[in-house]
Amino acid sequence: METDEIKQIRIQKLNSLRSMGIDPYGGRVTGVEPVGDVLAGFAEEKPAFTAGRIMAMRDHGKVFFLDLMDQTGRMQLFFKEAILGEQWAVFKLLDIGDIISAEGKLFTTKMGQQSLRVEKFAVLAKSLMCLPEKWHGLKDVDIRYRQRYVDMIANPEVRDVFIKRSRIVSCIRNFLDGRRFLEVETPMLQTMAGGARGRPFQSKHNAYNMDVFLRIAPELYLKRLLVGGLDRVYEINRNFRNEGVSTRHNPEFTMLELYQAYGDMQDMMDITETLISSLAKEITGDYKVKFKEYVIDFTTPWKRVSFAGLIKEKFDINPDDSAEIMLEKVKIKRPGYYKLDRLTKSAIMKIVEEVLDEDATMDPVFFTDYFTFLCPLAKTDPKNLALSKRFEFFIAGMEVGNAYSELNDPQEQRERLLEDLHDDTETGLRCIDEDFVRALEYGMPPAGGLGIGIDRLVMLLTNSPSIRDVILFPLMKPVEQQLGDNEE
């Protein structure tokens, strides 16, 4: 039967309910017990009152068995004409997908199935659309992302991913709150794109007649709070970058950023190991977690690898080499870079990604000793000014986090920002945040700063291969535009 035909039949049932004086989109219901709680407290002939969506119907003449599902679980309902009496006519108008409340007594069927013998029920939402029978069988996975609401109804495991995501974020908050960090909020709408490299989304504020940008990163605002006397702050923030889309990238994404006064990179490394290993244990029950065809071991301590050492080993590049010398060395190992006239920071970052991808293991690894010119907001290593006090950590070949011993010298910071600005060939939209430099001039305590990608972390802890699998409503092309692209 075609979808439109099914919808028309359901609309007829909807109208029949209304003609019987029944509101097919009922209002407030009090005293409802979640399905999971009903089953957990199951006892023969115990009264129960629950609600949820009908997921299956089995017809045995004057007896029906229905499967009812809510966020907490799924259970069987038993409907019998002799028990329902006048409500039997209403029951015959129900369909899979309808949301109902049901009241009765618990019992166990001859097949050993814990069930609810329904004595009365109410229609709370009449479904006009037919649920897919085999949602996993759809070839166009984009539909699952576009219609996440249906995906979650049909696939409890998808819903479980987002329940776990909520737990992960709650655990992060509890972890940091327990260490006297203060959760704060900083602007998502900013007058300049700063705090990280990346192409921003640009807009216009009409009342002020000025250009504004969606936040690339909250870093510079959070550091202002250190200046203001908030010694431990964090934000679970939404960032926006007008760049490519992949299984690891979404233009809107969630980050944890935290800053600890009187700390440094080593403190951030300790926090990272402790936080993420404890999350793995809490969410999965083990420090060894399955991801795709691998098993990731989150047991601490994690491996440490020198990025500068890898660059030296693979390209014979030293951090104090001139750009021309670096370029010649890159050409030898990566001939594809021969078209470059000079080696920019962007080009170096491409090499960084290649090297880390090649050498990253499935287990967590810290990469340290980054070149100073790649890290304008980090302190330099006093033993080697060409290297910065920064680390990135990779898990399963993905960059998940980044940390600094934060630069708090305002004069050096201005110089480093000018150098970075001169090297910006990506957007042409960036400029120095003079107010941030001014804030440093008032004095910012030495501090450690850490950023962790929440979406990628959730991917790892829920065995989700794509970032779209852990974002409820990822950005998608309009269907009409996608069809046009396909036609081309």
N, C-alpha and C positions, 0 to 999 in steps of 0.2 A: 504494500500500500504506500502511495506517495506521501511525502511529508505534508504537503498542503491539504491532502484529503484527511490525514490523521488529525491535523490541527482543526479542521472544520468539524469533525466528529467531537472533538474535545470542547469546542466552543458550544456545540449543541448541548453537551452535558453541563457545561457552565450555566447556560441559560435555563436548563431544567432545574438545577439547584436553586437558582434565583426565583423561579416560578413556584418553588416549594417553600419560599420564605427563608431560605438558608443563605447566609452571607458566605460566598465561596472564598473570601479573603478575610477570614476572621481576625478579631483583634487580640487584645492582651490575654495571655493564658498564665495563670498563677499555679504554683505548686508542682510544676513539671519536673520530673526526676530524669536526669540523663540516662540514656540506655546503658552505658557502661556501669553506672551505679546500680541500676536495677538488676543487672546480671551479677554484679559483685555481691549484692545482698540477697540473692535469690533464695526463696524458701517456698515450699508448696503452699498454695492457697493464700499467699501473702498479697494484700492489695498493692496495686502499682498504678502510677499515672505518668505517662511519658509522651514524647512527641518526636517527630522526625519526618523524613522523606520515605515514601514507598519505593523500594528498589526492586521488588519482585512480587508477583502474584501467581498463586497456584490454585486452580479451580478444581474442587471436588464436589460439584453439584451445589448442595445447600451448605457446604462447608468450604471456606477459603483459608489458605495460609498466605500471609503477607510477610515480607521482610522489611523491617523499619530500620532506618539508619540515621544517626546524628553524628556529631563530631567525635563522640566517645566510643561508638561501637555500632553493632548491628544485631538485631534480635528478631525472632519470629513472633508474629501475631496470629491468633486463631479467631476467625470470624464465623459465627454460625447463625443461620436465619432464626432459629428457635430462640436464641438468646437476644438477638438484636431487635426482634419484633418490627415495629414501624420503621426503625432506622435501616432495615435491610434494603429498602428502596433507594435510600441515600447511598448506601454502600455500593450498590450496583453502578453508581455513577463515578466511582473512583477509578483512577488510572495510575500506572507506574509514573513516578515523578511527583505525584501530589504530596503535599505536606499536611499531616493530620496529627491530632492528639488522640490518645487511646487510654482508656481506663478499664481496669478489670482485675483479675486475680492470676497469679503465676501458677503454672503447672508444667509437668514434664510429659511430653508425648510418648507414645509407645516406642518411637524410634530413639528416645532418650534426649530429645531436643527441648531445651529450656524455652518456654513460650509464655505469652500473655494471652489469657482467654478474655477477649474484649467484650465488655458489657455495654459500653457506650463510647462514642468517638465524636470528633468534630473536624470538619474540613477547615484548614487554616490557610491553604493556598492551592488553588487549582492550577495544575501545570498544563499549559497549552502546547508545549513542545515535547516531542518524543525523545527520550534519552537514547543515546547510541548503545547498541547491544555489545559491540566489540570495539571500544574506543581505541585500544592498542592496535587494532588492525588498520587504522587510518594511515594512508601513505603520506598525506600532507600534514607533517608535524606542526606546521605553522598554525593550523586551526586550533591545536591544543593550547598554544600560547595566546591566540586571539580570544578564544572562548575558555579562559581559565576556569570560569565558574562551572562549565560542563565537565572539564577535565577533572576537577576536584570531586564532583559528584560521582563520576564514573570510576575514578581511580583513587581509592582511599590512600594508596601509597604516595600519591602526589600531595594530598592534603597533609599527610604525615611529615613530608619534607618541610612544609611551612610551619607546622607545629614545632618541629625541631629547630627551625630557624628562630622562632620566637624564644624558645628555651635558650638557645645559644646567646642571643642578645641579652636576655635576662641574667644569664650566668656571668657574662662580661660585666654587666652593671654591678652585680653583687660582689664580684671579685674586686673591682676598683673602688666601690663604695667602702668595702671592708678595709681598704688601705688608705682611707681618708682622701680619696680623690673626689673632686666636686664636679658633677655633671653640669655643663653650661651650654648655652646656645649662642652661636655667632651668625652673622648675616649670610643668607644665601644669595641675596641680591646685592652686588657690590659695584662700586664706582670704577674699579680697575681689576684686571685679571691678574692675580698674584698668588704667591705661596707655592706654586709648582709650575712646571712647563706643561703646556697643553693648549689646544685651540679652544677658546671659550665660546659659549652661546651669547650672542650680543642682542640687546634690545634697547628700547627707548622709554624713559620715564617722562610722561607727558607733562605732569605738573611742574617738574623741575627743568624740563626741556634739556635732558642730558642723557648720554649713553650710559647704559648699565650692563653688567655681565652676570650670568649665573655663576655661582662659585665653582672654581676649579679645585680649591683646597682651603681649609679654614686656618691654616698654620699661622699666618701673620696676626690674625685676631686673637688666637689663643695665646700667643706670646705676649701680646699687649696685656693680657690678664696676669701673666707672671709679673710684669712691671707693676701692675696695680696691686700686687700683694696676695693674689690667689696662687698659692705655692703648688698645688696639685689640681690640675683640671683635665677634663676629657670631654669629648663630644662624639656621639655616634651620629654622623652627619651624612647628608646627601650631597654629592658632588656631581658636576656636569662637565663633560668634555665632548666637544663637537668633532669627534674623530671616528675611526673605523669601528665596525661591529664584528665580533667573532664569538667563538665559544667561550672566550675569556674576557671579552670587552662588551660593555653596554654603555651608551652615552650618559645614562643616569645610573649612579652606583653608590653604594654605602661604604663609608670608611669609619674606623675608629681612630681618632687622634687623641693622644694624651701627652701631657707635659708635666715634668716633675722638677721643681726647683731644687738646686743643690744636688742634682743627679747628673748622670752622663750616659754615654752609649752603653757602658757595661751594665748599669741599672736597667736600661731598656732591654738588654739581652736577657737579663734574669727574669724580668716581667714577662717577656715574650715566651720563654720556655715554660715558665710556671703556668701562665694563663692558658696557653694552647694545649699543653699536655693534660692539664686538669679538665679542659673542655672535652678533649677526646675521651677521657675516662668517664666523664659525666654523661655525655650524649650517647656514646656507643657501648659503654661498659668495659672498655679495654683500651690500652695504650696502642695496640696494634689494630689498625683500621683498614678495612677493604676499600680500595678506590680503583674502579675499573677492574683490570685483571691483576692488579698489584695489591700488596699489603704495605701500608705505611706504618713505620714504627715511630711513635711520638715520644718514646722514652727519653728522658733527659740523662746526661747533657747531649746537646746536638752538635753535629760536626761543624768545625770552623775552617774556612778556606780563604786564602788571600786572593782577592781579585787582581791586585797588582802582580802577584806571583803568576797567576794564570795568563795575564796579558804578556808578561815577560816570556813565559814558557811557549806560548802559542804564536806570538808575533815579534818577540824580541824588542818590545816597546817598553821604554822607561817613562815614568810620569813626567820627567823634566825634559824629554825630547821635544824638539821644535815640531810645529805642525807639519812642516815639510818632510822632516825625517819620519814622523809617524805615518804620513801618507805613503811614503815609499815602502815602508815595512808592511803596511796593510795591503798594498798592491801585490806584494810577493805572495802573501797567504790568501788574499781574497781578491782575485783579479777583477771581479765585478765592480770594484770601487775605482777603476781606472778613470772613470768619467769625472770624478771629483777634482775640482781645482784646488781645494784646500780641505783639510780635515776639521769640520766643525764639531761642536759638542753633540749635535744631533747624529752625525756620522759615528762618533765614538760610542754613543748610546746604542746604535745598531750593532756595533761590534760587541758591546757589553752583553746585549741580549743573546747574541749568537753563542758567545763563550759560555754564558751561564746556562743556556739551554743544553749545550753539548755536555757540560760537566755536572749539571745538577742531577742528583739522585732522587729516588722516590721519597726517601726519608728526609726530614727537615735538615737544612744546611744554612749556616750563616756565611755570607760573603762579606769580607772586611777589606780594608785598605783600598778604598776608592780614590781615584785621582781627584785632587782638590778642585780642579776647574770644572768638575762635574757636580760639585756640591757647594753652591754659593751660600747656603744657609748653615753649613756645618763648620765646626772648628777644625783647624788643621792639627795634624800630629806634630807635637813639638820636636820629636826626634827626626821627622822627615816632613818638611812643610809642603812637599808635593803630594802628600797623602792626607786624606781627611779622616776624621773620627766619625765614621759612618758605617752602618751595615745594612744589607738587604738580606732577607731570608726567603728561601725558595722551598716549596714542598711539591712533590710530584712534578717537578719541572716548571712550576708556576711561581712567579714572584708574588708573595702574599703580604710582605711587610717591609718597612723601611724605617731606619732610626738614625738619629744624630746625637752627638754632643753638640748642643746648639750654640751657634756663634752669638756672643753677646757684646762684642766690641763694636760700637756704632761706627767708628771710622773705618775699620776693616770691612764691616758689613756694607757700607756705602760703596767702597771700592769693588768689592766682590759682585755686588748687584750691577754696577756699571759694566763690569767685564761680561757678566752673563747677558745683560741687555744687548751689548754689542754683538754677541754671538747668536742672538735670537733671529734666525732666518725662517722661522716657522709661521708666525702669525703677523708680526708687525704691530700688534695691539698692546704689547706690554710696555710698562714704564715703571720707574722706581716709586715705591710707596713711601713718600716722604714722611707721612705721619708715623709709619712703622719705625723708620730710622730715628725720628724724633723721640718716640717712646723708648728706644734703646738708650738714647742720650740721658734719659732720666735714671737709667740703671736697671738692667734685667739680671737677676741672679743667674749664675751658671746653672744649666738645666739639661736634662735629657728629654728628647721628644721621640715619639713612636707613632707610626701609622700602620694600620692593619686593614686589608681589604676584607670586609665582612662577607661579601658575596662569594669570593673565592674560598674563604674559610668554610662557609656553609657547603659549598660544592664538595670539599674534601671530606667533611664530617657526615654528609648524607649520601655519598657515592653518586653524585650528580655530574654527568659529563659536560654539561653546558651551563653557562651562567644564566641562560634563560630559564633553566629548570629550577632556579632558586630565587628568581624575581617574579613576584606575583603577576605583574602586568608589564612585561618588557616592551620597549618601544618597537612598533612594527610599522612597516609601510602600509598605507591604505590598500585595501584589496584591489581597488580599481587601478592604482598605480602599479601594483605588483603584476597584475594581468597584462598591463601595457608593456612592462619590462620583459615578461615572458614571450610576448608576441614578437618583440624585437629579436 
